[in-house]
Amino acid sequence: MAGGLLAGLGLILASQATSLFHLYLSMGVMSGLGWGLIFSPMMATVIAHFTRRRTLALGVSLSSIGLSAFAFNPLFQMLKEMYTWRGALLISGALSFNIIPCGALIQPKKPSLAAERVAASLFNAGYFVPYFHLVAHSRQVGFSEYQAAFVLSAAGATDILGRIFSGWFSDLGHFRLIHLLAVWTALTGLSILLLPVSSLTALYPALMVVSSVYGFCSGALTSLVFAVLPQIVGVSRVMGALGLFQMIESGAGLIGTPLSGRAQLHKMSTLFVLMSCFHVVESTVHYHTG
């Protein structure tokens, strides 16, 4: 509930910003703190309430992120055209306040003690980059604003399918979670590698297909990351583990994403290749530590 309040206030204050520094403080610090307070308790609640179908439950709960990516990007583009970016941020802040009553509905549950211990690598510097740059990359290639927005929407739609499929398939128990995590990490890296390749043809369907593949693989990867955590530390300690994971993940994003923002059109392909290499290396670490 506190996170929903901070997230909404941060976006509302960002709508009144007069400098980039104001956006750093409002949208970056205040809203970022709010989303941090929201995410860990949400994941810990799902993990504590489910045992047999935990990975599928995590996939379903995380599918809302893909749904918002699918619906919100064209919506925000429309709001920006109707009310300017200030009005769009103001409305986004008001929508964020809906998290407050959602938080009030969460029922605490005493977690059971856990399970076998495994090892995992949590290197995520390359994960966020395509989501941040897909729209800008599509615009640079020559597509319209709405075409660029729907590229990210396509990734968001398949992201939903990837999270649910990954959760269902993992719960079948045919493979160890850490090995599946390695496979999906590698596939995510390869799909990032294909993004600049698809843009070379300047064909919109090709970019949509590759973006959809990236969304599916990255969604499948996300469900498994959170499913592996309780195996590492036990369900009783999962809240602290989630906080540590979020710190590492956000730290990697803090380094990787702003640096990638300096990339120009002629450097964008190199950027995606580098991010792809991060994932392939990470998948190798996952496999050998499992």
N, C-alpha and C positions, 0 to 999 in steps of 0.2 A: 504493500500500500504506500509506503514511503517512497519506494522507487517510482511508482506511477505518478506521484505528486511532483517529484523532482524532474522526471522526464518531460512531463507536460509543461512545467514552469520554464524549463530550459529552452524548449522550442518556442514558447510564447515570447520569452525575452529575446531569443534569436531573431524573431520577426521584427524587432525594433533596433537591431544592431546598426551601427553607423561605421564600423570598421571591422577588419578581419579579426582583430584581437577580441572584440566583443563576441564574435561567433565562437572563438576558442573557449571563452569563459562560459557562455550560455549553452551552446549546443555541445561543445566538447566536454567541458568539466561537469556542468550541472546535469545535463541530459545523460551524459556518459555514466556518471555516478548512479543516476536513476536506473538505467538499463542494467548496470552491474548488480544493483540491489534486487532487481526483478529476476534475473536469469537463474542465478544459483539456487534460490529457494524453490523456483518452479521445477528445475530438474531434480533437486533432492526430494521433493514431494512425490514425483512420479517414481523415482527409484525406490523410495521407502514403501510405497503402496503396492508395487508389483514384484513378484518373484519369478513365476514360471514364464510369463510372456513379457519380460521387462524390456527387451530390445525393441519388440514391436510397439509396446506402449510408448517408449521414448521416440520411436519413429513417427507415430501418430501425433504425439504432442508437439514434436518439432516441425511437423508438416505445416503448421500455421505460419512458420517463418517463410516457407516457400509460397504459401497462399498470399501472404502480404506482399511479397516481391512480385508475384504475378499481377495482383490487382492494383497495388499502390503506385507503381511507376507510371502507368498511363494516367491514373487519377491525379497524381501530383503534377504531371505535365499539363493536364487540363486546368487544374486549380491555379497553376502558375500563369497560364494564359488569361484566365478569367479575373484573378485577384492579385496578380504579380507574385513574386517570390515571398514577399512579406505576408500576404494574405494566406498563401499556401502553408507557410510555417505556422501561422496562427491557428489555422484549422487543424493542422497536424498535432499541435500541442493540445488542443481541445479533445481530439480523439484519444490522445495518450492518457487523459484523465480517466478513461474507461477501465484502465488497469486497476484503479483503486477499489471499486466494488468487486472486481475479479479476485483481488488479493484477499478480500474479506471472506471469500467463500472457501479458502484453503483450510482444510482440517488437518491439524498436526497428527502424526502417527509415530509411535516409538519404533525405530528401525530394528530389524533383526540383525544378528551378527552374521558375518560374511563368510566367505568362500575362498577359493584358492587365490594365490597371489601370482600375478604375472608382471611383465615389464612393458612399458610403452614409451614411445618418444612423442613429445608434444610440440614439435617444431612446426609453426603455422605461418611463417612470414609470407609465404606465397598464396595462402588460401584466399585472402580477402581481395587481392589485387584485381582479378577479373571482374568481380562484382562492382568494384569502384570504377573500373575503366572500360567496361563493355560498351556503355552508352557513348562515352567520349570517343572510343575507338571506332564505333559504328558511324558516328558523325564525321570523323576524319576520313573514313573511307568514302563517304559521299552520300550516305543515306539520310533521310529526313529525320526530324526530331521524334516523330511518332514511330517511325520504323526503328529507330535506335532504342526507344523506350520499350517496344515490343520484343526486341532481342533479349533484354533483361527479363521481361515477363515470361518469355519462353523458357529461360533458365529457371525461373521461379516455379513454373508449372511442373517441369520435370523434376525439380528438386523435391516437390511433394511426393511424387511417385517413387523417387529414389529412396527417401527416408522410410516410407512404408514398406517397400519391397525389401530393403536391407534388413529392417526389423523382423519381418516375417521369415525371410530366408535364414537369418542368423539363429532364430529361435528353433529352427528344425534340428539344430545340433550336429550337423554333418561335419562342420569344420570349427576349429578353435576361433574365437572372436579375434584374437590378435593377428591371426593369419588372414582372416577376411579383411581386417583393417588395413593390412599391408597391401592386399590386392586392390581395394577401393582407392587407397592413397595413390598407388601407381597409375590406375586408370584415370584418376582426376588429373594427375600431372600430364599424362598423354593427351587428354582432352584440351588442356590449356595450350599445349604445344600446337594443336590443330587450329586454334583460333586465328593466329596470323596467317596460316596456310589457307584457310577458307576465305580470308579477306583479300588474298592476292587475286582471286578470280573476280572480285567485286560483284559476286552474285549473292543477292539477299537470301535466297533459300539455303545456300551453303552455310552462311553464317548462322542462320536460324537453327539448322540441324546440329552444327557443332556446339552452339551455345546450349541447345537442349541436352546434348550428351554430357556436356560439362555440368549442367545443373543436376542431372540424374546422378552422376558419379559423386559429386561433392555432397549431395544430399545423403546418399548412402554412406559416405564416409562419416558424416556428422553423427548419425545415429549410433554408429559403432564406437566412436570416441567416448561418448558418455556411457555406453554400456560396459566398456572395459574398465572404467574408473572404479566401480564398486568391487570388481575382482581384484584390483590392485590394493585397495586400502580397507575394504569391508564397508558394508552399508552404514554401519554406525559412525563412520568417519567420512562419509561421502560429502558432507557439506564443506568441510575444510578442504577436501581434495578438489572440489569444484571451484572453490575460491582460488586455490593455487593454480589450477589449470587455466582459469580465466585470466589470472595475472600474467601467466606465461604467454597465453594466446594473444592477449591485448598488447603485451610488450612487443611481441613479434609483429603484430599489425602496426604498432606505433612506429616501428623502424621501417618495415617494408613498404607500407602504403604511401606515406609522404615522399619517400625516395622515388617510388615508381611514378609519382605525379609529375616529376621533372621530365619524364620521357616525352619526346616529340614523335611525330608520325613516323619518321625514318628510324626511330629507336624502339618503337612499340613492339616490333617483332622480337627484337633482342630481349626486351623485358619479359614477354610471355615465355620465351625459351628458358630464361633464367628461373622464372617461377615454376616452370615445369620440372626443371632439374631439382629444385628444392623438394618437390613431392616424391620424385623417384628415389632420391637419396633417403628421404624419410621412410618410404615403404620398405627399403632394404633394412633399415634399422629395426622397424617393427617386426619384420619376419625373423630376423636373427635373434632378437631379444625374447621372442615368444617361444 
